[in-house]
Amino acid sequence: MAVSTSAVMDLAAKESIPLPNLNFKKDPNPLHLPLNDYEQITSYNNFYEFTTSKKGVKTLAKNFKSEP
């Protein structure tokens, strides 16, 4: 592990870490599936601190403050 850490640190110092290709292609949607609307993409939640209902979290957490 020390060898791999040393190698990563050496690459970082030389700024020669290989970067992934970030030229993404738009999904052609060959099945012509409908796109999600704004309400769907801004209200879906997988956090169960308030309720186990995925649809109920938005209402129960709307006034929640994560910082004092």
PDB file with SEQRES, HELIX, SHEET and CRYST1 records, atoms N, CA, C and O in Angstrom:
SEQRES   1 A   68  MET ALA VAL SER THR SER ALA VAL MET ASP LEU ALA ALA          
SEQRES   2 A   68  LYS GLU SER ILE PRO LEU PRO ASN LEU ASN PHE LYS LYS          
SEQRES   3 A   68  ASP PRO ASN PRO LEU HIS LEU PRO LEU ASN ASP TYR GLU          
SEQRES   4 A   68  GLN ILE THR SER TYR ASN ASN PHE TYR GLU PHE THR THR          
SEQRES   5 A   68  SER LYS LYS GLY VAL LYS THR LEU ALA LYS ASN PHE LYS          
SEQRES   6 A   68  SER GLU PRO                                                  
HELIX    1 AA1 ALA A    2  LYS A   14  1                                  13    
HELIX    2 AA2 TYR A   38  SER A   43  1                                   6    
HELIX    3 AA3 VAL A   57  LEU A   60  1                                   4    
CRYST1    1.000    1.000    1.000  90.00  90.00  90.00 P 1           1          
ATOM      1  N   MET A   1       0.828  -1.181   0.000  1.00  0.00           N  
ATOM      2  CA  MET A   1       0.000   0.000   0.000  1.00  0.00           C  
ATOM      3  C   MET A   1       0.875   1.248   0.000  1.00  0.00           C  
ATOM      4  O   MET A   1       0.529   2.242  -0.639  1.00  0.00           O  
ATOM      5  N   ALA A   2       1.968   1.213   0.685  1.00  0.00           N  
ATOM      6  CA  ALA A   2       2.854   2.378   0.729  1.00  0.00           C  
ATOM      7  C   ALA A   2       3.393   2.702  -0.659  1.00  0.00           C  
ATOM      8  O   ALA A   2       3.583   3.869  -1.001  1.00  0.00           O  
ATOM      9  N   VAL A   3       3.638   1.657  -1.462  1.00  0.00           N  
ATOM     10  CA  VAL A   3       4.154   1.876  -2.812  1.00  0.00           C  
ATOM     11  C   VAL A   3       3.099   2.562  -3.681  1.00  0.00           C  
ATOM     12  O   VAL A   3       3.411   3.512  -4.399  1.00  0.00           O  
ATOM     13  N   SER A   4       1.852   2.085  -3.619  1.00  0.00           N  
ATOM     14  CA  SER A   4       0.810   2.691  -4.442  1.00  0.00           C  
ATOM     15  C   SER A   4       0.519   4.122  -4.007  1.00  0.00           C  
ATOM     16  O   SER A   4       0.284   4.989  -4.848  1.00  0.00           O  
ATOM     17  N   THR A   5       0.534   4.374  -2.701  1.00  0.00           N  
ATOM     18  CA  THR A   5       0.320   5.733  -2.205  1.00  0.00           C  
ATOM     19  C   THR A   5       1.438   6.643  -2.681  1.00  0.00           C  
ATOM     20  O   THR A   5       1.200   7.782  -3.082  1.00  0.00           O  
ATOM     21  N   SER A   6       2.645   6.136  -2.633  1.00  0.00           N  
ATOM     22  CA  SER A   6       3.799   6.915  -3.084  1.00  0.00           C  
ATOM     23  C   SER A   6       3.687   7.223  -4.569  1.00  0.00           C  
ATOM     24  O   SER A   6       4.009   8.331  -4.998  1.00  0.00           O  
ATOM     25  N   ALA A   7       3.235   6.260  -5.353  1.00  0.00           N  
ATOM     26  CA  ALA A   7       3.100   6.461  -6.797  1.00  0.00           C  
ATOM     27  C   ALA A   7       2.032   7.505  -7.103  1.00  0.00           C  
ATOM     28  O   ALA A   7       2.223   8.342  -7.986  1.00  0.00           O  
ATOM     29  N   VAL A   8       0.925   7.468  -6.396  1.00  0.00           N  
ATOM     30  CA  VAL A   8      -0.140   8.449  -6.604  1.00  0.00           C  
ATOM     31  C   VAL A   8       0.347   9.832  -6.217  1.00  0.00           C  
ATOM     32  O   VAL A   8       0.084  10.803  -6.927  1.00  0.00           O  
ATOM     33  N   MET A   9       1.045   9.932  -5.112  1.00  0.00           N  
ATOM     34  CA  MET A   9       1.567  11.231  -4.678  1.00  0.00           C  
ATOM     35  C   MET A   9       2.566  11.776  -5.694  1.00  0.00           C  
ATOM     36  O   MET A   9       2.589  12.977  -5.964  1.00  0.00           O  
ATOM     37  N   ASP A  10       3.392  10.893  -6.257  1.00  0.00           N  
ATOM     38  CA  ASP A  10       4.368  11.309  -7.258  1.00  0.00           C  
ATOM     39  C   ASP A  10       3.664  11.833  -8.513  1.00  0.00           C  
ATOM     40  O   ASP A  10       4.051  12.867  -9.058  1.00  0.00           O  
ATOM     41  N   LEU A  11       2.628  11.116  -8.972  1.00  0.00           N  
ATOM     42  CA  LEU A  11       1.859  11.560 -10.140  1.00  0.00           C  
ATOM     43  C   LEU A  11       1.154  12.888  -9.869  1.00  0.00           C  
ATOM     44  O   LEU A  11       1.110  13.763 -10.734  1.00  0.00           O  
ATOM     45  N   ALA A  12       0.607  13.030  -8.669  1.00  0.00           N  
ATOM     46  CA  ALA A  12      -0.089  14.264  -8.323  1.00  0.00           C  
ATOM     47  C   ALA A  12       0.873  15.442  -8.314  1.00  0.00           C  
ATOM     48  O   ALA A  12       0.532  16.535  -8.766  1.00  0.00           O  
ATOM     49  N   ALA A  13       2.062  15.218  -7.803  1.00  0.00           N  
ATOM     50  CA  ALA A  13       3.065  16.279  -7.750  1.00  0.00           C  
ATOM     51  C   ALA A  13       3.480  16.700  -9.157  1.00  0.00           C  
ATOM     52  O   ALA A  13       3.780  17.870  -9.396  1.00  0.00           O  
ATOM     53  N   LYS A  14       3.495  15.757 -10.077  1.00  0.00           N  
ATOM     54  CA  LYS A  14       3.891  16.052 -11.459  1.00  0.00           C  
ATOM     55  C   LYS A  14       2.693  16.485 -12.308  1.00  0.00           C  
ATOM     56  O   LYS A  14       2.854  16.821 -13.481  1.00  0.00           O  
ATOM     57  N   GLU A  15       1.495  16.476 -11.719  1.00  0.00           N  
ATOM     58  CA  GLU A  15       0.258  16.800 -12.420  1.00  0.00           C  
ATOM     59  C   GLU A  15       0.084  15.963 -13.687  1.00  0.00           C  
ATOM     60  O   GLU A  15      -0.341  16.468 -14.726  1.00  0.00           O  
ATOM     61  N   SER A  16       0.412  14.700 -13.586  1.00  0.00           N  
ATOM     62  CA  SER A  16       0.292  13.827 -14.752  1.00  0.00           C  
ATOM     63  C   SER A  16      -0.685  12.675 -14.504  1.00  0.00           C  
ATOM     64  O   SER A  16      -0.555  11.604 -15.095  1.00  0.00           O  
ATOM     65  N   ILE A  17      -1.654  12.905 -13.632  1.00  0.00           N  
ATOM     66  CA  ILE A  17      -2.656  11.877 -13.376  1.00  0.00           C  
ATOM     67  C   ILE A  17      -3.564  11.796 -14.603  1.00  0.00           C  
ATOM     68  O   ILE A  17      -4.111  12.812 -15.032  1.00  0.00           O  
ATOM     69  N   PRO A  18      -3.728  10.622 -15.161  1.00  0.00           N  
ATOM     70  CA  PRO A  18      -4.594  10.504 -16.351  1.00  0.00           C  
ATOM     71  C   PRO A  18      -6.045  10.825 -15.983  1.00  0.00           C  
ATOM     72  O   PRO A  18      -6.552  10.349 -14.967  1.00  0.00           O  
ATOM     73  N   LEU A  19      -6.698  11.621 -16.800  1.00  0.00           N  
ATOM     74  CA  LEU A  19      -8.087  11.996 -16.571  1.00  0.00           C  
ATOM     75  C   LEU A  19      -8.998  11.228 -17.517  1.00  0.00           C  
ATOM     76  O   LEU A  19      -8.614  10.929 -18.648  1.00  0.00           O  
ATOM     77  N   PRO A  20     -10.197  10.909 -17.060  1.00  0.00           N  
ATOM     78  CA  PRO A  20     -11.131  10.191 -17.940  1.00  0.00           C  
ATOM     79  C   PRO A  20     -11.622  11.107 -19.061  1.00  0.00           C  
ATOM     80  O   PRO A  20     -11.605  12.332 -18.939  1.00  0.00           O  
ATOM     81  N   ASN A  21     -12.047  10.498 -20.126  1.00  0.00           N  
ATOM     82  CA  ASN A  21     -12.634  11.245 -21.235  1.00  0.00           C  
ATOM     83  C   ASN A  21     -14.016  11.737 -20.801  1.00  0.00           C  
ATOM     84  O   ASN A  21     -14.884  10.925 -20.479  1.00  0.00           O  
ATOM     85  N   LEU A  22     -14.228  13.047 -20.787  1.00  0.00           N  
ATOM     86  CA  LEU A  22     -15.493  13.596 -20.325  1.00  0.00           C  
ATOM     87  C   LEU A  22     -16.383  14.067 -21.471  1.00  0.00           C  
ATOM     88  O   LEU A  22     -17.258  14.911 -21.275  1.00  0.00           O  
ATOM     89  N   ASN A  23     -16.163  13.528 -22.652  1.00  0.00           N  
ATOM     90  CA  ASN A  23     -17.007  13.862 -23.801  1.00  0.00           C  
ATOM     91  C   ASN A  23     -18.187  12.884 -23.849  1.00  0.00           C  
ATOM     92  O   ASN A  23     -18.151  11.871 -24.548  1.00  0.00           O  
ATOM     93  N   PHE A  24     -19.227  13.218 -23.088  1.00  0.00           N  
ATOM     94  CA  PHE A  24     -20.378  12.338 -23.003  1.00  0.00           C  
ATOM     95  C   PHE A  24     -21.283  12.505 -24.219  1.00  0.00           C  
ATOM     96  O   PHE A  24     -21.375  13.584 -24.805  1.00  0.00           O  
ATOM     97  N   LYS A  25     -21.938  11.428 -24.577  1.00  0.00           N  
ATOM     98  CA  LYS A  25     -22.890  11.464 -25.680  1.00  0.00           C  
ATOM     99  C   LYS A  25     -24.302  11.472 -25.110  1.00  0.00           C  
ATOM    100  O   LYS A  25     -24.588  10.777 -24.135  1.00  0.00           O  
ATOM    101  N   LYS A  26     -25.178  12.254 -25.714  1.00  0.00           N  
ATOM    102  CA  LYS A  26     -26.565  12.298 -25.282  1.00  0.00           C  
ATOM    103  C   LYS A  26     -27.220  10.945 -25.561  1.00  0.00           C  
ATOM    104  O   LYS A  26     -27.019  10.355 -26.622  1.00  0.00           O  
ATOM    105  N   ASP A  27     -27.998  10.466 -24.602  1.00  0.00           N  
ATOM    106  CA  ASP A  27     -28.710   9.206 -24.760  1.00  0.00           C  
ATOM    107  C   ASP A  27     -29.741   9.364 -25.880  1.00  0.00           C  
ATOM    108  O   ASP A  27     -30.584  10.259 -25.813  1.00  0.00           O  
ATOM    109  N   PRO A  28     -29.689   8.516 -26.897  1.00  0.00           N  
ATOM    110  CA  PRO A  28     -30.634   8.650 -28.014  1.00  0.00           C  
ATOM    111  C   PRO A  28     -32.066   8.257 -27.660  1.00  0.00           C  
ATOM    112  O   PRO A  28     -32.979   8.489 -28.452  1.00  0.00           O  
ATOM    113  N   ASN A  29     -32.278   7.665 -26.478  1.00  0.00           N  
ATOM    114  CA  ASN A  29     -33.610   7.254 -26.026  1.00  0.00           C  
ATOM    115  C   ASN A  29     -34.312   6.410 -27.090  1.00  0.00           C  
ATOM    116  O   ASN A  29     -35.390   6.777 -27.557  1.00  0.00           O  
ATOM    117  N   PRO A  30     -33.711   5.285 -27.476  1.00  0.00           N  
ATOM    118  CA  PRO A  30     -34.267   4.464 -28.558  1.00  0.00           C  
ATOM    119  C   PRO A  30     -35.650   3.896 -28.264  1.00  0.00           C  
ATOM    120  O   PRO A  30     -36.387   3.556 -29.190  1.00  0.00           O  
ATOM    121  N   LEU A  31     -36.012   3.789 -26.983  1.00  0.00           N  
ATOM    122  CA  LEU A  31     -37.337   3.264 -26.638  1.00  0.00           C  
ATOM    123  C   LEU A  31     -38.368   4.386 -26.520  1.00  0.00           C  
ATOM    124  O   LEU A  31     -39.537   4.127 -26.232  1.00  0.00           O  
ATOM    125  N   HIS A  32     -37.944   5.626 -26.741  1.00  0.00           N  
ATOM    126  CA  HIS A  32     -38.828   6.792 -26.683  1.00  0.00           C  
ATOM    127  C   HIS A  32     -39.561   6.892 -25.344  1.00  0.00           C  
ATOM    128  O   HIS A  32     -40.761   7.160 -25.286  1.00  0.00           O  
ATOM    129  N   LEU A  33     -38.803   6.668 -24.276  1.00  0.00           N  
ATOM    130  CA  LEU A  33     -39.378   6.763 -22.937  1.00  0.00           C  
ATOM    131  C   LEU A  33     -39.636   8.226 -22.596  1.00  0.00           C  
ATOM    132  O   LEU A  33     -38.863   9.095 -23.000  1.00  0.00           O  
ATOM    133  N   PRO A  34     -40.707   8.515 -21.862  1.00  0.00           N  
ATOM    134  CA  PRO A  34     -40.977   9.908 -21.502  1.00  0.00           C  
ATOM    135  C   PRO A  34     -39.940  10.407 -20.488  1.00  0.00           C  
ATOM    136  O   PRO A  34     -39.490   9.648 -19.629  1.00  0.00           O  
ATOM    137  N   LEU A  35     -39.569  11.674 -20.593  1.00  0.00           N  
ATOM    138  CA  LEU A  35     -38.630  12.260 -19.651  1.00  0.00           C  
ATOM    139  C   LEU A  35     -39.360  12.596 -18.356  1.00  0.00           C  
ATOM    140  O   LEU A  35     -40.561  12.863 -18.357  1.00  0.00           O  
ATOM    141  N   ASN A  36     -38.619  12.578 -17.257  1.00  0.00           N  
ATOM    142  CA  ASN A  36     -39.198  12.978 -15.985  1.00  0.00           C  
ATOM    143  C   ASN A  36     -39.434  14.481 -15.980  1.00  0.00           C  
ATOM    144  O   ASN A  36     -38.668  15.239 -16.575  1.00  0.00           O  
ATOM    145  N   ASP A  37     -40.491  14.904 -15.309  1.00  0.00           N  
ATOM    146  CA  ASP A  37     -40.749  16.341 -15.232  1.00  0.00           C  
ATOM    147  C   ASP A  37     -40.027  16.949 -14.032  1.00  0.00           C  
ATOM    148  O   ASP A  37     -39.436  16.230 -13.227  1.00  0.00           O  
ATOM    149  N   TYR A  38     -40.075  18.265 -13.917  1.00  0.00           N  
ATOM    150  CA  TYR A  38     -39.353  18.992 -12.868  1.00  0.00           C  
ATOM    151  C   TYR A  38     -39.777  18.527 -11.475  1.00  0.00           C  
ATOM    152  O   TYR A  38     -38.931  18.327 -10.603  1.00  0.00           O  
ATOM    153  N   GLU A  39     -41.058  18.357 -11.268  1.00  0.00           N  
ATOM    154  CA  GLU A  39     -41.561  17.923  -9.961  1.00  0.00           C  
ATOM    155  C   GLU A  39     -40.982  16.558  -9.577  1.00  0.00           C  
ATOM    156  O   GLU A  39     -40.615  16.348  -8.421  1.00  0.00           O  
ATOM    157  N   GLN A  40     -40.899  15.656 -10.508  1.00  0.00           N  
ATOM    158  CA  GLN A  40     -40.360  14.324 -10.219  1.00  0.00           C  
ATOM    159  C   GLN A  40     -38.880  14.377  -9.855  1.00  0.00           C  
ATOM    160  O   GLN A  40     -38.449  13.719  -8.908  1.00  0.00           O  
ATOM    161  N   ILE A  41     -38.109  15.147 -10.594  1.00  0.00           N  
ATOM    162  CA  ILE A  41     -36.665  15.137 -10.351  1.00  0.00           C  
ATOM    163  C   ILE A  41     -36.254  15.984  -9.149  1.00  0.00           C  
ATOM    164  O   ILE A  41     -35.126  15.867  -8.668  1.00  0.00           O  
ATOM    165  N   THR A  42     -37.154  16.831  -8.661  1.00  0.00           N  
ATOM    166  CA  THR A  42     -36.799  17.648  -7.501  1.00  0.00           C  
ATOM    167  C   THR A  42     -37.481  17.192  -6.225  1.00  0.00           C  
ATOM    168  O   THR A  42     -37.276  17.806  -5.177  1.00  0.00           O  
ATOM    169  N   SER A  43     -38.278  16.148  -6.272  1.00  0.00           N  
ATOM    170  CA  SER A  43     -38.977  15.716  -5.064  1.00  0.00           C  
ATOM    171  C   SER A  43     -38.699  14.266  -4.670  1.00  0.00           C  
ATOM    172  O   SER A  43     -39.074  13.858  -3.571  1.00  0.00           O  
ATOM    173  N   TYR A  44     -38.068  13.493  -5.510  1.00  0.00           N  
ATOM    174  CA  TYR A  44     -37.773  12.098  -5.168  1.00  0.00           C  
ATOM    175  C   TYR A  44     -36.721  12.067  -4.080  1.00  0.00           C  
ATOM    176  O   TYR A  44     -35.756  12.830  -4.130  1.00  0.00           O  
ATOM    177  N   ASN A  45     -36.887  11.209  -3.112  1.00  0.00           N  
ATOM    178  CA  ASN A  45     -35.952  11.161  -2.005  1.00  0.00           C  
ATOM    179  C   ASN A  45     -35.769   9.734  -1.531  1.00  0.00           C  
ATOM    180  O   ASN A  45     -36.731   8.971  -1.440  1.00  0.00           O  
ATOM    181  N   ASN A  46     -34.544   9.380  -1.233  1.00  0.00           N  
ATOM    182  CA  ASN A  46     -34.226   8.041  -0.748  1.00  0.00           C  
ATOM    183  C   ASN A  46     -33.786   8.061   0.715  1.00  0.00           C  
ATOM    184  O   ASN A  46     -33.228   7.076   1.200  1.00  0.00           O  
ATOM    185  N   PHE A  47     -34.026   9.155   1.421  1.00  0.00           N  
ATOM    186  CA  PHE A  47     -33.621   9.262   2.820  1.00  0.00           C  
ATOM    187  C   PHE A  47     -34.817   8.965   3.710  1.00  0.00           C  
ATOM    188  O   PHE A  47     -35.913   9.479   3.486  1.00  0.00           O  
ATOM    189  N   TYR A  48     -34.601   8.142   4.708  1.00  0.00           N  
ATOM    190  CA  TYR A  48     -35.701   7.664   5.534  1.00  0.00           C  
ATOM    191  C   TYR A  48     -35.671   8.228   6.958  1.00  0.00           C  
ATOM    192  O   TYR A  48     -36.240   7.622   7.866  1.00  0.00           O  
ATOM    193  N   GLU A  49     -35.024   9.366   7.168  1.00  0.00           N  
ATOM    194  CA  GLU A  49     -34.975   9.948   8.504  1.00  0.00           C  
ATOM    195  C   GLU A  49     -36.343  10.455   8.961  1.00  0.00           C  
ATOM    196  O   GLU A  49     -36.609  10.508  10.162  1.00  0.00           O  
ATOM    197  N   PHE A  50     -37.206  10.824   8.024  1.00  0.00           N  
ATOM    198  CA  PHE A  50     -38.502  11.401   8.359  1.00  0.00           C  
ATOM    199  C   PHE A  50     -39.647  10.413   8.194  1.00  0.00           C  
ATOM    200  O   PHE A  50     -40.603  10.434   8.968  1.00  0.00           O  
ATOM    201  N   THR A  51     -39.554   9.555   7.197  1.00  0.00           N  
ATOM    202  CA  THR A  51     -40.608   8.575   6.919  1.00  0.00           C  
ATOM    203  C   THR A  51     -40.061   7.537   5.940  1.00  0.00           C  
ATOM    204  O   THR A  51     -39.057   7.782   5.271  1.00  0.00           O  
ATOM    205  N   THR A  52     -40.706   6.403   5.859  1.00  0.00           N  
ATOM    206  CA  THR A  52     -40.287   5.399   4.880  1.00  0.00           C  
ATOM    207  C   THR A  52     -40.998   5.596   3.555  1.00  0.00           C  
ATOM    208  O   THR A  52     -40.771   4.843   2.608  1.00  0.00           O  
ATOM    209  N   SER A  53     -41.851   6.598   3.482  1.00  0.00           N  
ATOM    210  CA  SER A  53     -42.559   6.918   2.240  1.00  0.00           C  
ATOM    211  C   SER A  53     -41.686   7.839   1.385  1.00  0.00           C  
ATOM    212  O   SER A  53     -41.341   8.940   1.814  1.00  0.00           O  
ATOM    213  N   LYS A  54     -41.334   7.398   0.196  1.00  0.00           N  
ATOM    214  CA  LYS A  54     -40.500   8.220  -0.689  1.00  0.00           C  
ATOM    215  C   LYS A  54     -41.197   9.520  -1.060  1.00  0.00           C  
ATOM    216  O   LYS A  54     -40.536  10.535  -1.284  1.00  0.00           O  
ATOM    217  N   LYS A  55     -42.510   9.503  -1.126  1.00  0.00           N  
ATOM    218  CA  LYS A  55     -43.260  10.708  -1.490  1.00  0.00           C  
ATOM    219  C   LYS A  55     -43.504  11.618  -0.288  1.00  0.00           C  
ATOM    220  O   LYS A  55     -43.730  12.815  -0.465  1.00  0.00           O  
ATOM    221  N   GLY A  56     -43.465  11.077   0.926  1.00  0.00           N  
ATOM    222  CA  GLY A  56     -43.754  11.870   2.113  1.00  0.00           C  
ATOM    223  C   GLY A  56     -42.595  12.683   2.633  1.00  0.00           C  
ATOM    224  O   GLY A  56     -42.804  13.632   3.389  1.00  0.00           O  
ATOM    225  N   VAL A  57     -41.386  12.344   2.254  1.00  0.00           N  
ATOM    226  CA  VAL A  57     -40.206  13.026   2.780  1.00  0.00           C  
ATOM    227  C   VAL A  57     -40.203  14.505   2.423  1.00  0.00           C  
ATOM    228  O   VAL A  57     -39.878  15.336   3.271  1.00  0.00           O  
ATOM    229  N   LYS A  58     -40.550  14.846   1.215  1.00  0.00           N  
ATOM    230  CA  LYS A  58     -40.506  16.243   0.770  1.00  0.00           C  
ATOM    231  C   LYS A  58     -41.363  17.135   1.673  1.00  0.00           C  
ATOM    232  O   LYS A  58     -40.931  18.218   2.068  1.00  0.00           O  
ATOM    233  N   THR A  59     -42.554  16.688   1.992  1.00  0.00           N  
ATOM    234  CA  THR A  59     -43.454  17.476   2.838  1.00  0.00           C  
ATOM    235  C   THR A  59     -42.940  17.566   4.269  1.00  0.00           C  
ATOM    236  O   THR A  59     -42.960  18.641   4.868  1.00  0.00           O  
ATOM    237  N   LEU A  60     -42.485  16.457   4.817  1.00  0.00           N  
ATOM    238  CA  LEU A  60     -42.047  16.444   6.210  1.00  0.00           C  
ATOM    239  C   LEU A  60     -40.723  17.174   6.430  1.00  0.00           C  
ATOM    240  O   LEU A  60     -40.470  17.676   7.526  1.00  0.00           O  
ATOM    241  N   ALA A  61     -39.885  17.239   5.413  1.00  0.00           N  
ATOM    242  CA  ALA A  61     -38.562  17.838   5.569  1.00  0.00           C  
ATOM    243  C   ALA A  61     -38.450  19.249   5.001  1.00  0.00           C  
ATOM    244  O   ALA A  61     -37.357  19.815   4.977  1.00  0.00           O  
ATOM    245  N   LYS A  62     -39.553  19.823   4.547  1.00  0.00           N  
ATOM    246  CA  LYS A  62     -39.472  21.108   3.852  1.00  0.00           C  
ATOM    247  C   LYS A  62     -38.910  22.234   4.716  1.00  0.00           C  
ATOM    248  O   LYS A  62     -38.296  23.154   4.175  1.00  0.00           O  
ATOM    249  N   ASN A  63     -39.094  22.200   6.031  1.00  0.00           N  
ATOM    250  CA  ASN A  63     -38.572  23.256   6.911  1.00  0.00           C  
ATOM    251  C   ASN A  63     -37.328  22.821   7.672  1.00  0.00           C  
ATOM    252  O   ASN A  63     -36.856  23.539   8.554  1.00  0.00           O  
ATOM    253  N   PHE A  64     -36.800  21.657   7.340  1.00  0.00           N  
ATOM    254  CA  PHE A  64     -35.627  21.138   8.037  1.00  0.00           C  
ATOM    255  C   PHE A  64     -34.405  22.010   7.764  1.00  0.00           C  
ATOM    256  O   PHE A  64     -34.117  22.347   6.615  1.00  0.00           O  
ATOM    257  N   LYS A  65     -33.694  22.371   8.821  1.00  0.00           N  
ATOM    258  CA  LYS A  65     -32.464  23.157   8.697  1.00  0.00           C  
ATOM    259  C   LYS A  65     -31.293  22.246   9.035  1.00  0.00           C  
ATOM    260  O   LYS A  65     -31.231  21.690  10.131  1.00  0.00           O  
ATOM    261  N   SER A  66     -30.370  22.095   8.103  1.00  0.00           N  
ATOM    262  CA  SER A  66     -29.249  21.196   8.317  1.00  0.00           C  
ATOM    263  C   SER A  66     -28.106  21.859   9.096  1.00  0.00           C  
ATOM    264  O   SER A  66     -27.182  21.183   9.547  1.00  0.00           O  
ATOM    265  N   GLU A  67     -28.177  23.172   9.248  1.00  0.00           N  
ATOM    266  CA  GLU A  67     -27.161  23.893  10.012  1.00  0.00           C  
ATOM    267  C   GLU A  67     -27.858  24.806  11.019  1.00  0.00           C  
ATOM    268  O   GLU A  67     -28.978  25.260  10.783  1.00  0.00           O  
ATOM    269  N   PRO A  68     -27.198  25.067  12.128  1.00  0.00           N  
ATOM    270  CA  PRO A  68     -27.805  25.945  13.151  1.00  0.00           C  
ATOM    271  C   PRO A  68     -28.088  27.333  12.622  1.00  0.00           C  
ATOM    272  O   PRO A  68     -28.595  28.182  13.356  1.00  0.00           O  
TER     273      PRO A  68                                                      
END                                                                             
